[in-house]
């Protein structure tokens, strides 16, 4: 059991999943484990001889919460009930039984190892990670376990506990399964004991053949007709002692095939002070071999092919000489050096220099026994400089500078960085950049030169004269930068603007000989709302000190983009602003709606600017028999309503058009696809134009925002609740009796005329004992309805009660000689009883201040009376 607990070091299932060590098992979430990972966990447990309950008990002992243990049990039971994966595991176990095993030993594989942390070296200290070779024995994917299922090696030494499988075939057929006893003998029936211990397989085979010849005569002679074959079955274990500077020194039981590397891995390898290059193997109190692990790490060679035997001793002595190398090498760290090894060997151990290393010299910090000393080792002496314990080698980096770089930028075919060759000048550099571009400004260029003290010097260059050979070429120096500007770099970028009633207003690149018609065409043409007359061009004024701000040019442009006017043929100039006006006769339809008890409710377009409520009722067919005209109300947008822009309306309409394309056909036709693509493009352009327009100041928006800010800033008013629609109380009966009278309001876009059915209830809300709705009674008054709601509460403010009528009108309670005159009640009315404002009681400090003031006042009056 102790061995099993020692085995449970890490919990992990695949390096890619949430890896956690067994010391962190309390944080393992079973829900995060896949079925394949649970199956792997079960398989490893069974390989250790643990049943399900034992595995769960161990998990609980190591800190897994009870809830997670229960989940793990449920997951295991669910997998076992499926049967598929478990059957495969059982078949795998049966197949393993046919392979060679080690008698008396279980493999020390962690059954929870697949749940380890993603960093396989998370438990190492920074110093341990720096020691070259230290990670070798802490890599969970490497264990140096010997393969037990190889052909029987003829040089294998037979010992007590080995299983020998002897097959006799030919004229006689027989099989023997014998085990070597502790005295080194095997017993064969009818033959007797045979001494094989300490012999190789080849020698043991000769002895056994000789002994079997007694009962199988066909085995002997020059022409045998019976043959024999010997195989190793299950092999024995050997006991090895590992002492010295090891992570886990002790005595270990290993398979007889084990090598020294197997033993070292079982003991965790050398510790921080242990040697990796002088590991000693003793057999029968004599030094058998000294192992250098660096041979394996650097060359991949096993320096010793020997196998371990019982009572072998492996000693790891303390490290003798260790040095450190720092800087741009392939492997920084601490390295153990043997006597006679040089700096060249150390560089080889470190994997050589990296590309950033300065390879001509290495600085060594050395301890002399009394103080520190610094030495410089040139590259020629790397092979002759011998290392000492405690040396620190620092490899420098190459300088972040160029020894022969020049650059050219600007209007060239291939600007960039080039190598500086001896005698190279400006003309050569321009040729390497494949010459000037057509837009190059050749009258003057700039050469930026770095002086010896790293200050900047600027030299003017006449590129045209140098290229034509009219002046002497300028010799270039390291880090020179030649800039040849473009003619467009030296002037303001030209553009023209168009705004107003075009499909894509905005700024466009200026082109020579561009006309107003060209610009309108580039802006997507006129909108339906545009007027073709009175097109204005605002042109910048230059060299005019009279106070004139802009020159205004008036033109006419028809739908066919034909320009007329006194200056019709005059092309546009840079920075011209063309403004297209809206046609005064263009009007977009404006809709109102009738809801409720009319013969033809629905939406209606306003026909005239002075259309009124009575006109709308006529168009809706009048009121039906169920209408309650006294409760009719008009819902109107107020100044806070954000009306959608024309671009938003256009985008929404085009979206509906696209949705209805090809509804009558099985598949979209080619014309449908072209139309859909065109609509998508116009929707995107419309949204982009609307987004750009939101940045402009709208006078109405500014006024509304100012009202809101004013309401929030006034003390005692608080924040105003802004609604974009409101109810307007109307008297529909009077309107129908007296059309176009003062009650008959003019309609506005978005108005909704709501005509309810005949109402029969009255609602009571606010500070009443039982807020409810009651049936309307013709002669009942305000207090009778309050009584039907249980009466007023103690917090009610009766004098401020009010009634909201069905048409939206409001009537408040009035006072007459300290008597409340409550409003009358009509069907559909709502009674509102507000609450009294809460008053904070005076604090103790307030009472003390009041008493102090009164006392002071009394004393003052008393003194005045005395005088």
N, C-alpha and C positions, 0 to 999 in steps of 0.2 A: 504493500500500500504506500509506503514511503517513496518507493521508486516511482510509482505512478504519480504521486503528488509532485515529485521533482520533475517529472516529464512535463507536467502542465505549466509551461513557462509563458507561452504566448497564445492569444486567441486571435485567429484571423481566418478569413476565407477568401482567397484570391487577393493579390496586391491591388487590384483595381477597385475593390469594394471597400466599405468603411472598415479599415483595418484597425484593430484594437488589441492590445496585449492583455494577457491574463491578469496582470496587475490592474488593468483598467476594465475588468470584466463587468463591474457594476454598471458601466455605461453602455454595454452591448444591447442593441435593440434587435430582438428576434424578428420583428416585423420587416426589418431591412434586409434579412437574409433570404436568398432565393431557395427554391426546392433543391436545386443542384448543390448548393452549398451545405444545406442540411444533410443531404445524402452523403456528401464527402465527410462531414463530421461523424456521421454514424459509422461509415466505413473505417475511418481511422480508429474510432473507439473499439470496434470489433477486432481490428488488427492488434490492439493492445490487450485483448481478452476481457474487455469491459462490456457489461450488458447495459441496457438503457437506463436502469435505475441507478447503477453505480456512476454512470456518466453525469446524470442529473444531480446526484448527491455531491459529486466533486465540484460541479459548477456552483452549487449553493454554498459549499464550504469556502470557495474562493471569492465570494462576494456578489454573485449574481442575484439580483432582487427576486423575491418569491414570485412576483407576477411574471417576470421574464422566464423563470424556470417553468412555470405553468404553461406559458405560451410555447416554450421549446418542446414540452411533453406533447402538447396538442399537435404541433407540427410533425413530430416524429410519428405519432399515432396515425395522422392523416396520410403520411407517406407509406406507412406499413399497410394501411388498409387498401392503398392503390395496388400494391403488390409488384408492379413492374420493376421499379428501380431496386427494390429489395431483392427480388429474384436475381437480378443481374449481379448484385453484390454477393449473394450466396453462391452463384456460379463462379464468380471470380475467386471466392474463398476456396471453393473446391479445386479450382485449377491451381491455386497457390499450394495446395496440399501435395500436388504432384511434383513440385519443385524442391530443390535442396534447401533445407532449413538448418539453423544452428541449434544444437541441443543445449538446453539449459539457459537460453538467453532470449530476451525480447528486444527488438530494435527500439532504440531510444528516440523515437520520432514523436514529436508533440502532436497529440490528437487534435488540439485546437490551433495548430500552427497556421492554418489557412485564414485565421482571423487576425493576424498580426498587423502591426502598423505599417503604413505605406513606406515609411523610412526603415529599412532593415537594420540600420545602425543607430536607431534613435536612443539606445541606452548607452552609447559610448560617449566618453568625455571628449572635449575638443583636442586634448593632447593625444588620446588614444586614436582618434581619427587621423591624426597627422603621422603616426608611426607607420612606416611602410611595411605592409604585410599583416598589420593587426586586424584589418577587416576580413582577411582570408578566413579566419576561424570564427567569425561572427556573421557570416553570410548564411542565411537560412536555406538558400537554394543549393548549398554546397556542403556535403557531409563526408566525402571521401569513403563512404561505405563500400567495402569490397563486393564485387559481384560474386554471388554464391553459385551461379548457374552457368559456370564455364566448364569446358571439358576437363576431365580429371587430370591435373598436372602431374607428370611423371616424377617431378622433383619434390613433390609434397611429402613432408615428413609425417608419418603416421604416429598417432599418439592415443592415449586412453580416452575413450568417448567417441572416437570416429566410428562411423558405420561403413562397413565394406560390403558391397553387393557383388557376389561371385557367381558368374554364369558359366556353366559347363555345357557345351553343345557339340554336335557332331554325332559320332557313334553312340555316345551316351548323352543324356539330357538331365541337367540338375541345376538348381539355383540355391544359393546359400545367402542368407541375410545375417551377418554376424557383426558384433560390436566389440571393439578393442577394450579389454578390461584395464583397470588401473595399472596392472603389472605389464601391460604391453602385449598381451596374448589374445588370440582368438581361439574359439573352440569350434571344430568342425566334427559333426557326428561321424563315427567310424574311422576318424583320422586322429582326433585328439587335439591338444593345444599346439598352437604354432606361435612362435615369438615374432612379432612384427613391429613392436614399439620401437621408435627411434630410427626406423628404416624408411627409405623413400618408397613411393608407390612402386617403382621399378624393382627395387630389391625385395619388397614384400611380395610382389607378384611371382618372382623366381622361387621364393621359399614356399609359397602356397602351392605353386605348380608341382614342385618336388614332392611335397607332402601328399597331394591328391593323386600322384602317380601310383601310390600304393593301392588305391581302389579303382583308379581309372588308368589301366595300362596303356590305353590308346593315347594318353597325353605324352608318353615318352617315345623314345626311338627316333630314328632318322626319317620315318615316314608316318607321322601321327595321324590318326583318324578322329581324334577327339581334341577339342580346343577349349581354352579358358579365357575369360575376360573379367577384369576386376574394375569396379567403379566405386567412387566415393558416394555414399548416401549422405545422410545428415552428418555434418562435421561437428567437431568438439569446440569448446571455448577454451581460451587461455586467459590467465590472470596476469595483468601487466601493472607494474607500479610506475607512476609518473610523479616525480618530485622536482623541487626547485621552483623557479619563478614562473609558475603556471597560474591561470585563472582559477582552476579547480583541481589542485593536485590530489592524488589519491590512487587507490587500486581499482582497476577497471577490468571487467570481464568482456572480452572481445572474441569474435570468431577467429579461428585458427588461420584464416586467410588474411587477417588484418596486417596492415603495414604500419610503420611508425606514424604516417600521416593520420591514419584512422585513430590511433591512440591520442595524438596531440589534439585532434578535433574533439574527441570525447572529453578531454580535460580543458577545453576552451582555449587552447593555444597559449603561448607565452603571454605573461602580463606586461604591464608598462616597463618593468625593469628586466624582463626576460630577453635572452638572446635568441635571435632568429637564425643565427649563422653558425652556432657552435653547440648544437643539440647533440647530446651523447647517448649512445645506446650501450648498455652493459649487459653481458650474458656470462653467467658463471663467474661473476666478480671481475670480469675482464672487459676492457673497452672494445666493443665490437665495431662500432661505426660512429662517425661524426657527421651530422646532417646539416646542410646549408639550405634553408628554405628559399633564399634568394635565387638559387638555381632553378627552382620551380616557378617563382614569380616572374623572373626576367626571361628565362629560356624555355620554360615549360617542360623541364627535364626532372624526372625523379632520380636523384643521385644514388639512391639505394634501392635495389630490387628485393631486399631481404623481407621475409615474413617473420612476425614475432612468435616467440615461444613462451611457454609457461615460465613465470618468474623473471622475465626480462625486466630491466629497469631503464627507464628513460629519464635523463636528468637535463633540465633546462637551466644553465648557469646564468648569472646576471650578465647584462650587456657589457661589453668591454669598451667599445668606442662607438659613440653615436654623434652624428653631425646633422645640421639642418641646412637646407637650401631653400632660399626665398627668391621670388621674382618670376619672370616669364619663362618658366620651364613647364613641361607637360605634366609633371607630378611634383608639386611642392610637398615638403614634409620632412620628417625625421628619418634618417637612414643609418643603418649599422654598417660600419666599415671594418674590414679585416686589416691586419697588419700588412703593409706593402701596397695597399690599394690607393690609387691616386684620385685627383679631382676628375680626371677623365672617366674613371669608373663610376664616380658619383653622378656625373652628368648622364651616363648610360642608365643608371638606376632610376634617375628622375625622368627618363623617357626622352631626353634631349631638350634642346632649346625650342621655345615657341617662336612664332613669326615676329613677335614684338621684342625679342631679346637682343640686347647688344652683346655680341659674341666675342668681341676682341679682348675683353678684360672682365674679371670677376673679383669683387672685393671680399676679403676674408677677415672676419673678426675672430681672433684667437686668444685663448686664456693662457698666460705664461706661467701661472702659479702665483704671481704677485700682482699682476695687473692685466689689463686688456691691451691687445695690440692689433693693429690693422695692417693687412698686407694686400697688395695688388698682384694678381696673377694674370699674366698675359696669355693669350691663346696658345702661343708656342710652348708654354711651360705647363699646360694642363696635365700632360702625361707624366711630368716629373715632380709635381707638387703633391706630397703625401699628406693625407688628412690626419688630424689629431682629435681626440675626444673633446667634444664641446665646441668644435668649430661651427661658425655660422657663415654660410656662403650667400652673398647677395648678388643676384644677376640684374644688371641694369636694363633699362628699356631704350630702344632707339629714340632719337630726338623727333619730336613732332614738328618737323620742318622739312623743306625740300631744298636740295642742293642745286637743282637746275630747272626750276619751274618758272614759266612766264605765262601770262593769261591775256586774252583779248576778248572784249565784250562789245556788244552793240550791234550795229547794222552790218553784219557779215554773214556769209553763207553758212559757215560752221564755226561760230564762236566757241571758245573753250580754253582748256589748259594744254600747253605744249612744252616739249623739252627744249631747254636752251642749249644750243650748240655753239662752239667757239666761232666768233665773228658774226653772229646772227644779229640782224637789224630789224627795223620796223617793217621794211618792205618784205623781208623773208617771212615775218610773222603773219602779215596780211595774206601772203601767198599760201601759207599753210592752212589758213582759215578759208581757203578757196575764194578769196576775193571779197570785194564789197558788194552789199546789196544795192538795188537801184535807189533806195530811199536814204542812202548814207549821206550825212552832212560832211562834205570833204574839205570844207574851208578851215576847219579847226577840230582837232581831237585832243585828248588829254592822256598823258603818260604819267601814271602814279608810280613813283619810285621809292623804295625803302632804303633809307640811308644806313650807314654802319651803326649809328646809335639808335636805330629803329624809329626814327622820326620820318615823317612823310614829306616827300618833295613832289611837287606838281610841275610837269613840263608841258608847255603847249607844243602841239605837233601840227604842221601843215601837211596833211595826208596827201592832198592833191599834188603838191609840189614834189613830195618824196616819191610818189608813184610815177610821176612824169619825169623824174630825174633832174628836176630844176634845182633842188637843194640837196645837200649831203645827207645821206641816211644816218639815222641815230642808232648807235650800238646799244643793244639791250643788256640788262644786268639781271641777275637772279631776283625773282619775286617782282619783276616789273609787271604792271597791269596797264594795258592800252585800251582806252574806251573811245570808240567811234560812234557818236550818237546818230540817231535817225532824225530826219528833218521834222518828223512828227513829235519827237521828244522836245523840240524847241518851240512849240506853239501850242496854244489852247486847242483841245479837241473840238472840231466843228460838229455842230448838230443843228437840227431844226425841230420845232415842236408843233403839235397840232392838238387842239382840244375842242370840246363841244360835242356836236351830234355826229360823230363818226364811230365806227365799230371798234377800233383799237386806238384810242387817243394815247398820246405819249410823245416821247422824244425819239428821233430817228437820226441815223448818221447822215451827214450832209454830203451831197454829191454835186459836182459841177454841172451847171445847166439844169438843175432840178427845178420843176415848176410846181405850182399849187396842185395841179391835177395829179402829178406824180406822187406828191405827198399824200393826197386823199386816197389814191390807189394803194399806197403802202400802208395806210391806216385802215384798210379793209372796206373802204367806201362809206357812203352816207348811211345814216340811220333813216328810218321812215319819218322820223320827227324832224329831220334837218330841213332847213331852207336853203335853196341854192343861191339866193341873193344876199347881198350885204355880208360877204365873206371878208373878214378883216385880217390884215397882216400887220403885226406889230414888229417894227424893225428898230434895232438899236441905233442910237444917235452917237456919232463920233465927231470929234472936233467941233462941237457946238456949245458955246458958253452962254447962250441966250436963256437957258432954263428949260429948254425943250427936252422931254424925257423919252419920247418915242415917236417914230414916224409911222402914221397909220395909213395903210393903203387899202382901198375898198375894191373888191372884185365881185363878179358874178360867175358861179360855176354850176352848170346844169347837171342833171342826172347822168348824162353821157360824158361828163368830165370835160366839157368844152368851156373854156374860160373866156369871159368877155369883160371889157372895161378899158379904161384909158391905158392901163399898164399891164394888159393881159399877157403880153409876150415876155414880160420882164421875168427873168429867172429869180429864184429865191437866193437869198444871201445867208451866210452862216448866222445862226442864232435867231432867225426869223421865227415868229410865233403866229401860226395860222389858227383863227378861231371861227368855228362853224356854229351859227346860231340855230336855235329851235324855231320852227315855223309857228307863227302866232295862231294859226288855225288848227294845229294838231292837238287832239285831246285823246287821252286814253280812257277807256270805259271805266265808269265808277259804279260799284255795285252796292245795293242795300238788300236787306232781307226781311221777310215777314215770317214770323213764327207764330204758331198757335192757331186760333180759331178764325181763320179766314178761309174762303172757298178755295183759293189757289195760293197757299203759302209757298215760299221759296225765294230765290234770288231774283232781283230786278235791277236792270241798268237804269241809272238816272238819265232821263231824256233831256231835261232842261236844267239850267243852273238854278232856277227858282222853283223846282218841283217840291211839293209839300207833302205832309202826311196824308192829307185827304186824297191827293192824286194817287198815292201809293195804295190806299185802301180800295179805290176804284179799280186800279189795275189788278188787284188781288181778288176781285169779285165781290168785295164787301164782306161784312161779318156774317158768320153762320149763326144758327139758332142757339148754339152753346156758348157763344162768346160772352165775356164779362167785360164790357168796355171800361167800366170804372177802374178795373185792375190793370188796364193796358199801360205799358211803360216803354220808353225809348232808351235803348242801350247805345251809348255814343262813345267813340274814342275821344280821349282828351288830349291835351298838349303833350302828355308823356308817352303817348303811343308811338312806337318806333315803326313807321311805315316802311315796308320793304322797298328797296330802290328798284329802279327800272331794270338794272342788270340782274338783280336777284329774281325779279318776276320773269325775266327773259330766260334765265338759266333753269328755273323751275318748269317753265312751259316747254322748253326744248327737251328736258329730261322726260316729260310725259310723252312728247312726240316720239322720242327714241323707244320708249317702252311699248308703244303701240305699233312699231314697225313689224311687218310680216306676220301679223296675227291671223291673216286669212290664208297663208301659204304654209306648206309643210316645212320648207326650209327657206332661209334667207336668200333672196336673189342678189345678183351682183349690184343692182342699183340700190337695194336695201343696205348692202355692206358699205357702199360709197357714201350713202346718206348718213348712216350711223357714224362713220368715221368723221364726216364733216360736222355733224352735230357735236360729237365729243370734243373736237377742236374748238368749236365756238363756245361750248360751255366752259372749257378751261380758260379761254380768252376773256369771257364775261366775268368769271369769278376773279381772275387776276385784276381786271380793270376796277371791279367793285372794291377789292381789297386795297388797291392803291388810292381810290377815292376816299376811303375812310380816314385817311390822314388829313384831309382838309377840314377847315372849321365850318360848321353849319350854325347859322345864327339861331335857329329854333332850338337845336340841341344845347347850345351855350346858354340860352335863356332858361331852359328846363333844369340844367345842371346848377345854375345859379340859384334857382328857387329851392332846390333840394339842400344845397349847402347853407343857404340862409336859414332854413327851417331847423337844420341840425345845430347851428351855432347859437340860436336864440335860447337864452337861459329860461328854463321852465317849460319850453315847448317840447324839447327832446327831438328824436328822429321822426321825420314825417314818413308815413307809409305811402309810397307812391304806387298808384294803380293806373294802368293805361286805359281803362274803360270805366264808365260811371253810369248810374241810372239817372234819367231825367223824368221827373214826374209830369205826366201830361193828362189832360182831361179830354179823353177820346170822344165822349158824348158831345161835349161842346164843339169839338173840331168838326164832327160829322154834321152837327146842326148849323154851324157857321163856317163853311170852308173859306180859306184864305183870311180868316180872322186872326186876331193877335195870338190865339192858342195854337194855330196851325203853323208848326215850325217848318222851316226850309230843311230839306234833307241834305245830309253830308255823306261822303263815301264811308262805308263800313257801318252805317246805322243799322240797328236791328229793332224792328217794331215787334214787341212781344205782346200777344193778346191771349190771356189765359181763359180757361173755362170758368164757369160761375163758381166762385169760392164760397165755402160754407163753414170755415173754421177761423179761429183766432188763436194766435200763439202768445204765450207768456214766457219771457226770458229775463234772466238777471237775478236780482235779489228778491226772489219769491221762494216760499218754502218748498213748492213742488212745481218746477218748470214743466209746462205741459201745453197741449193744444186743446181748445174747447170748441164745441159747436157754436156757431154764430146764432145769437138771439137778437131779434130786431130791436127790442126796447131795452136791452141790457146795457149798463154803463161800465165805465172803466173799473170801478171798485168791485163790481159784481164779477168781472172776469178775474180780478186779483184774488177774490175770495175763492174762486174755483181752482186757483193755483195754491191754495193754502194760506194766502195772506202774505204781507211783507215780512222780511226777515229783520233782525235787529240792526243789520248793517245797511239796510236799504235807504236810499236818498230819495224820498218820495217826491219832493218838490222838483227834482230834476228828471222825473220819469217822462218818457216820450213814446209816441206811436209812429210806426212806419207803415204806411198804407200800401196796398197792393200795387199801386201805380208808381211807387217810389217816393211819394211825398212824405214829409216828416212834420209832425206837430208835437210841440213840447207842452208840459204842464205850466200853467200860468198862475199868478198869485192875485187874489182879490181880497183885500182886508185880512191878510194872514190866513186866507183859506185857499187851498189848492183847487184850481179849476182844471180838471183833467180833460184831455181831448176826447172827442166822440170816437166810437168804434164802428168800423165797417168790415164787411166780409174780407177775409184775407189779410187783415191787419196783424201787426206784431207789436206787442207791448214790451218795452224795454225798461227795466228798473235798475238804475246804476247803483253802485256801492258807495258808501261814504269814504272819503279819503282817510287813510290811516294816519294817525297822529302819534308821533313818538313821545313817550312820557319824558318829563323833565328829569335829567340825571341828578345825582347827588351834588355834583359840582355846580349845576345850575341852581339848585335850591340854596346851596351855601352862598353863591354869588348874589342871589336875590335877597337873602337874609342880611348879608353884609351891606348891600345898597340901602335897604330899609333902615338898618341901624344907623348908618351914616346920615341918612336924611333926618331921622328923629333927633340925633345929636345936633345937627345943624339948625333945625327949627328951634330947639331948646336954647341954643346960644343966641339966636336972633331975638328970642323972647326975653332973654335975660338982659340984653343990651337995650 
